[in-house]
């Protein structure tokens, strides 16, 4: 089977490698010449994806995967086209479709009769049917359900563990027609393997849903639920601070009756999923007031932490602030919509000098992102904010920091026992830990 994967990013490239590992001939299409060059050399463009290095070298070496900038080369003979081009929102929280539109038109220009197109990019509900299918039909002169098939199948993986998650979670597939769905299910069943999971209602594998809209809804329901859940936890934690109780004890006690918050509160919610996909849902369902309020709550968390700093200082001007971790989540190198950027911007606008330290970024990279490099405790920081709970931070010796410094733990990561008494310690959701 000949497969084209459009978008060789942190999801698209592992997918292409997975398909090639199953013995298919795969062409990866990307707009970045450097990415294409590295892939064709069998070298990973990004280093933190588990197993990608060895898998990529193997399939490239066997001639099963190559990359190109040319849509015609990749699409014209492809039996299946998988689309993983990123979709973001603009400043008005509206989907920015330009990259996806261009990719769809390029696919349509070279589409082979009988091909299957699988959209995996997370989309507002209805987008596959009402936006991309008409574009494909217009550009190709072919008819969906007759001359080619289209399905939507949401990616349900985390960067850093894509190959693991492909096996762990059921693959959801919904087509424009029933015949499209059947073809999509057959494709994914051939290119994926699944772990046995006794906790599922039915056998782990490829699960068909009734339409592309249903499949689009699955992804937005998952991510929007998490955003609302996190917002609820954040509101609870802020109230716990206000009344002086330990919210983490509340979580533990509540969970003893199987009442799970799932996510703990946090200083920020970043990445491509949580800040963006609930806005896709709101674009689909503008009356979703609970979702809207949750997104507002989570986006305001950096400001909440700034206000915590102001409880100890009259002004932010000239304060030296160290942010520990600029990645949006632990143990990955990714700053997409990271709250660390919001913290930096607010602090800098108020006259503070903002430093950062992150084991996944070099000094040069941290400077390019807009921070001063802050790996030396002797720089006498006034405030240290634990933004990202990288495992490496568990070894930090806080005794080296200046007497009187304030440590704000936004991830429930630091143990009070490891923080010396000469540092004022505040753990979000646990005001009793304030020193």
RAVENGI-V227222 format. One record per helix or strand of 3 or more residues. SS is the DSSP state (A for helix, B for strand). FROM is the first residue (numbers start at 1). LEN is the number of residues. Records with the same first field share a line. If there is no record, write none. Layout:
SS: FROM-LEN, FROM-LEN
//
This chain:
B: 2-5, 25-5, 65-4, 80-4, 116-4, 148-5, 171-5, 206-3, 320-5, 353-5, 383-4, 406-4, 424-4
A: 12-10, 33-8, 52-10, 71-5, 98-12, 127-14, 162-7, 178-14, 212-32, 247-9, 274-11, 289-11, 301-10, 339-11, 363-7, 377-3, 391-5, 398-3, 416-3, 431-3
//
